[in-house]
Amino acid sequence: LTHNNQVGKVTYFVRANMSVAKNKILFMDEENKPYDYQRLTGHPIGQLFGLTAIGFFADEEDIKNSPTQFGNLIPGDIKYKDLNGDKVIDANDEGPIGHTEVPEIFYGISGGVNWKNFDLSFLFQGAGNFNVMFSDQAAYEFVDNGNLMPEHLGRWTLATANTATYPVLHHGFNVNNHRPSTFFMKNAAYLRLKN
């Protein structure tokens, strides 16, 4: 869409564009998938799959009364949803999460104004309906001798149990917490001033 106009000695324009690209896998031979929610059929190409994080373990009693998960759990570790109801969190509980890693929507808006020998213009560009999955040094604490990042300051402790935004810290790779899940999936939509 474009609009051009002149008011006296001032000319201006505004332009906007948007594109939406959707796709869906109509059929894929997936006999080896025991649960319907694990199948790619019906989902877009590049659909993210992983565990669904439902919070942090509050205490040892919470761990004992929850489905078994990965490794030796301690309070503050990530708690996952049992999708198939078998009281065991494993690969069978990985389902579709979020969108794909490819934007479904692209859009832009530009405009400008001219007056005598002066002009001013701008271009905003954005994308939406896509996610990214953070892992390794981009997300996990102390992995591969990595450092702590600002988000790790929100770690779970006894004092921050009700306000924590990150699980309890572990040194090196943690078999339970460091998995593809909704916890490490982020909305990647953006709008930026390009010019």
C-alpha positions in Angstrom: 0.0 0.0 0.0 1.3 3.5 -0.9 0.0 6.9 -0.2 1.6 10.1 -1.7 0.4 13.6 -1.1 1.4 17.3 -1.2 0.2 19.9 1.2 1.4 23.3 0.1 5.2 23.0 -0.4 5.4 19.8 1.7 5.3 16.4 0.0 5.1 13.2 1.9 4.6 9.5 1.3 3.7 6.4 3.4 4.2 2.9 2.2 3.4 -0.4 4.0 3.8 -4.0 3.0 3.1 -7.4 4.6 3.4 -11.0 3.5 2.2 -14.1 5.2 3.6 -17.5 4.3 2.1 -20.6 5.9 2.7 -24.3 5.1 1.6 -27.6 6.5 2.8 -31.2 6.1 -0.1 -33.0 4.6 1.3 -36.5 5.0 4.4 -38.1 6.2 4.9 -41.8 7.0 5.3 -41.8 10.7 4.4 -45.3 12.0 7.3 -45.1 14.4 5.7 -42.3 16.4 3.6 -43.8 19.2 1.5 -40.7 20.0 -0.4 -38.4 17.6 1.1 -35.3 19.1 4.6 -36.4 18.1 3.7 -36.6 14.4 4.9 -33.9 11.9 1.8 -34.5 9.7 -0.5 -31.5 10.1 2.3 -29.2 11.4 4.4 -26.7 9.5 7.8 -27.6 8.1 10.3 -26.8 10.9 7.8 -27.0 13.8 9.7 -26.9 17.1 9.3 -30.0 19.3 10.3 -30.3 22.9 9.1 -30.7 26.5 6.6 -28.4 28.1 8.1 -26.7 31.3 5.5 -26.2 34.0 7.6 -24.6 36.7 10.3 -25.5 39.2 10.3 -28.3 41.8 9.4 -26.7 45.1 11.0 -29.3 47.5 11.8 -33.0 47.9 8.2 -33.8 48.5 7.2 -32.2 45.2 9.9 -34.3 43.4 8.7 -37.5 45.1 5.0 -36.9 44.1 5.7 -36.0 40.5 6.5 -38.2 37.5 10.1 -39.3 37.3 12.3 -37.2 35.2 16.0 -37.1 34.0 18.9 -37.6 36.4 19.1 -36.8 40.1 16.6 -34.0 40.7 16.9 -31.3 43.4 14.5 -28.5 44.3 14.7 -25.7 41.8 15.1 -28.0 38.8 12.7 -27.6 35.9 9.4 -29.6 36.1 7.9 -30.9 32.9 4.4 -31.9 31.8 3.6 -35.6 31.4 1.9 -35.5 28.0 1.1 -39.2 27.8 0.2 -39.7 31.5 2.5 -42.6 32.1 4.2 -40.9 35.2 7.5 -40.9 33.4 9.0 -37.8 31.6 11.0 -39.0 28.6 11.2 -38.6 24.8 7.5 -39.7 24.6 6.5 -36.4 26.3 8.1 -34.2 23.6 5.4 -32.5 21.5 5.0 -29.4 19.3 5.9 -26.2 21.1 5.6 -22.7 19.7 6.0 -21.9 16.1 8.8 -22.7 13.6 12.2 -21.0 13.5 11.2 -19.4 10.2 9.0 -16.2 10.3 5.5 -16.7 9.1 4.9 -12.9 8.8 7.1 -10.2 7.3 6.1 -6.6 7.3 7.4 -3.1 6.8 6.4 0.5 6.8 8.3 3.4 5.4 7.6 7.1 5.0 9.1 10.4 4.2 8.5 14.1 4.0 10.1 16.8 1.8 10.1 20.5 2.2 12.2 22.8 0.1 15.7 21.3 0.2 15.1 19.2 3.3 13.9 15.6 3.5 13.4 13.0 6.2 12.6 9.4 5.7 12.4 6.2 7.7 12.0 2.4 7.2 10.7 0.0 9.9 10.9 -3.7 9.2 9.6 -6.6 11.2 8.8 -10.3 11.4 6.5 -12.4 13.5 5.1 -15.8 14.4 8.4 -17.5 14.9 10.5 -18.8 17.8 14.1 -19.6 18.6 15.4 -22.3 20.9 18.3 -21.2 23.0 20.9 -23.8 24.1 24.5 -24.4 25.1 26.4 -21.2 25.9 23.6 -19.0 24.7 21.4 -20.3 27.5 22.9 -22.7 30.0 25.1 -21.8 33.0 28.7 -22.9 33.2 28.5 -25.1 30.0 31.8 -25.6 28.2 33.5 -23.4 30.8 31.0 -20.7 29.9 30.1 -17.8 32.1 27.0 -16.7 33.9 24.7 -14.3 32.1 22.3 -11.7 33.5 19.3 -14.1 33.2 21.1 -16.5 35.6 20.8 -13.9 38.3 17.1 -14.9 38.6 18.1 -18.4 39.6 16.0 -20.5 42.0 17.2 -20.5 45.6 15.3 -21.2 48.8 14.9 -17.4 49.2 13.8 -16.8 45.6 11.6 -19.9 45.2 8.4 -17.8 44.5 10.1 -15.3 42.2 12.8 -17.3 40.4 12.9 -16.9 36.6 15.7 -19.5 36.1 16.2 -23.0 37.5 18.7 -23.8 40.3 22.3 -23.5 38.9 24.4 -26.5 38.1 28.0 -26.7 37.1 28.3 -28.0 33.5 25.6 -29.7 31.5 22.5 -30.8 33.4 20.6 -33.8 32.0 17.2 -32.5 33.3 17.3 -28.8 32.9 19.3 -28.4 29.7 16.8 -29.9 27.2 14.8 -28.4 24.4 11.7 -27.2 26.1 9.3 -24.3 26.3 11.6 -22.8 29.0 14.4 -22.1 26.5 12.1 -21.3 23.6 11.8 -17.5 23.0 9.5 -15.4 20.9 11.7 -14.1 18.1 9.3 -11.5 16.7 10.8 -8.1 16.2 10.3 -4.6 14.8 13.4 -2.6 14.0 14.1 0.8 12.6 16.3 -0.2 9.6 16.9 3.2 8.0 
